[in-house]
Amino acid sequence: MTARRSRHRSAAYAALALGLAGSLALTGCNSHSSKKSKKSSSSSSSSSKSKKRKIIGGGAAAAGAGAASRRVPDCYPSTYKLTFSQQTGPKSHVAVKFKNSTSRDCKLYNAPLLRFNNAKDPLPLSQGTPGHLDGTRITVPAHGYAYAVIPTNTAATKGTEQKSVAVDFMGISASSVTHGPAIVNFAEKRLHISVGKSKVTNWSSSIHGAQLAGGVGK
């Protein structure tokens, strides 16, 4: 082999080696770029899922808050929300009127529990007893009214004039009551309320409905 041919072969080997090195470098770069791209795509997907979970979670929380805001609270007795009036005649009765003075609806269950003149037991219910209720529940709108009636159309039911009454509102169960009692002093209000051996009706959304339930409607 001549010196000239040897030099040509060495130059060819060097060019081949340089080409292989460039190819390997390019392959490594492409591999690194591909891995980086996959990692970036994975991160983006994870972030998207996280945002979606947050949005879904936020929607559920908002729905829960909306449901909570729609819950109707129980009505509570107070002296300025309760009015008693005596009706005379053949269909004589005492009307009990409750006013919801709040800006929200509230619920009433069954009948008012009335203890006249500090009586130990409340007036009996004309529709069930405190231990066996018929499940009446009415919603009193904001600034609306509810009514109950105590028939006093016989001498026994009319009885004698009362001085005061303690009023509790029944709760959702037979043994529960809402906050109370509210004490209504008839003498202070200059009211003449006579009640004897009578019973009180369940709450009604109208005075006419309460009168019919008590048998003293027209």
Number of C-alpha atoms within 10 A of each C-alpha: 5 6 7 8 9 11 10 10 11 11 11 12 11 11 12 12 12 11 12 12 12 12 12 11 12 12 12 12 12 12 12 12 12 12 12 12 12 12 12 12 12 12 12 12 12 12 12 12 12 12 12 12 12 12 12 12 12 12 12 12 12 12 12 12 11 11 10 10 9 10 10 14 12 19 24 21 22 17 14 11 14 19 14 19 15 18 15 11 8 10 16 18 29 22 22 21 19 25 20 21 15 12 10 14 19 19 17 25 24 27 28 26 21 24 19 22 13 13 11 8 10 19 20 18 20 17 19 15 14 18 9 11 17 14 14 14 16 16 19 22 19 14 12 17 19 22 24 27 32 30 27 27 19 15 11 12 18 20 15 14 15 17 18 19 22 21 23 22 23 23 19 18 14 16 10 11 17 16 16 14 19 19 19 20 16 16 12 9 10 9 16 14 22 18 22 19 16 19 20 26 27 29 25 25 16 13 19 16 17 24 23 13 21 22 15 18 14 7
